[in-house]
Amino acid sequence: MDGYKKEFADDFRENIYTDVVKAGKRTYYFDVKETSKGEQYITITERKRIYNEDGTFRTDKHKMFLYKEDFDKFTDALKDIIAFVDTGERPIRIADTEETSAFDASQIQFED
């Protein structure tokens, strides 16, 4: 058991910086963490209260990891999608690779 505790402690990463956004039943946590090699990354966690008929509740939590090499792509996509919601106009992007060209969300398949 001691080996397990040590291994777990070595893998645990404390937050370097946290920002919290409260939005109704949802709370979003933006955390900066660091790998054992000293590389920083961001976790975005959504916590949401789900109320039962008897008045009790449970909390659902969803977490996303965002690594430094993806920051620019993520930021660009987020800006574009917010602009689309605000204006109703699709952003014009110059595709530098096939990967960043037109994206068809209907092609996404989820596992059951």
N, C-alpha and C positions, 0 to 999 in steps of 0.2 A: 504494500500500500504506500510506503514511503516513496518508492520510485515513481508511482503514479502522481502523487502530489507534487513532486519536484518537476516532473515532465509537464504537468498542467501549469504550474507556476511559470516555467520558462516560456510557454506558449502564450500566456496571458499578456495582452497589451493594454496598458492604461491609456486613457484619452489624453492627448496633448492639448487639445482645444475642443470645446463643444459650443454649439449654438442651438437653441431650442425655438421652435415655432409652434405655438398652440393655435389650433384651428378647429373650434367646436369640439366634437368627440375625438378628433385626431390630434396627435402631437407628433411633430417631426423633429428628430435629433440629427444634427449634422456633426459628426465626430471626426477629428483628425487623429489618426493613430500612426504608429511606426512599426515597421517590421524589425526583426532581429538584426537585419543588415543596415538599419538606419534609414530606410526609404519610407517616406510618408505616403499615406493613402487616406481616403475618406470613406466613412460608412454613413449611409443615410438610412435611418430607421423610422418607420411609421408605426406608431402604436395607436390602436383604435379600440374604444370601449364598445362592446356589443352587449346590449341589455337583454336579459331574459324576461319572459312574461311575468315571473314572480318578483321582478324588481332588482334581482341580483345582476351582476355583469361579469363578463370575462374580458380579457384583453387579448386582442390579436396583434401580433408583431411581425412585420416584414422588414427585412434588411437587405440593403444593396451595397456592394463594394465598388468603389471607383478608384482606379489606379492612375497615378500621375500621367502616364503615357496616353490616357484617354480623356484627360481634362478638357482639352481644346475641342475635340469632337463632341463631347457631352455638352459643353457650354454652347457651342454653335447650334446643336440640335434643339436645346432648350430655348434659346433665343428665337429660333425660327418658329417653333411650335407656339410660343407665347405671342409672337407677332401675328401668326395665322389666326389665333383666337381673337386678338384685338382688332384685326383688319379684315379677316375673311379672305385674304389674298395669300396664295401659296408663295413661299420664298423662292427666289431664283438662286440656284446653287451651281457653281462650276464644278463638275465632277472630275476629280483628278484620278480616280480609280473607279473600276466597276463597282466596288464595294460601296462607295458613297453616292453612286448614281441612284436613279429613281427607286424608291423603296415601296414595295407592295405589301401592306400589312395583312392582306387576305391570305398571303402565302405562309403565315406563321402557323405552326402546328404545335399543339400542346400535348404532353403525355397525360394519360388519365391517372 
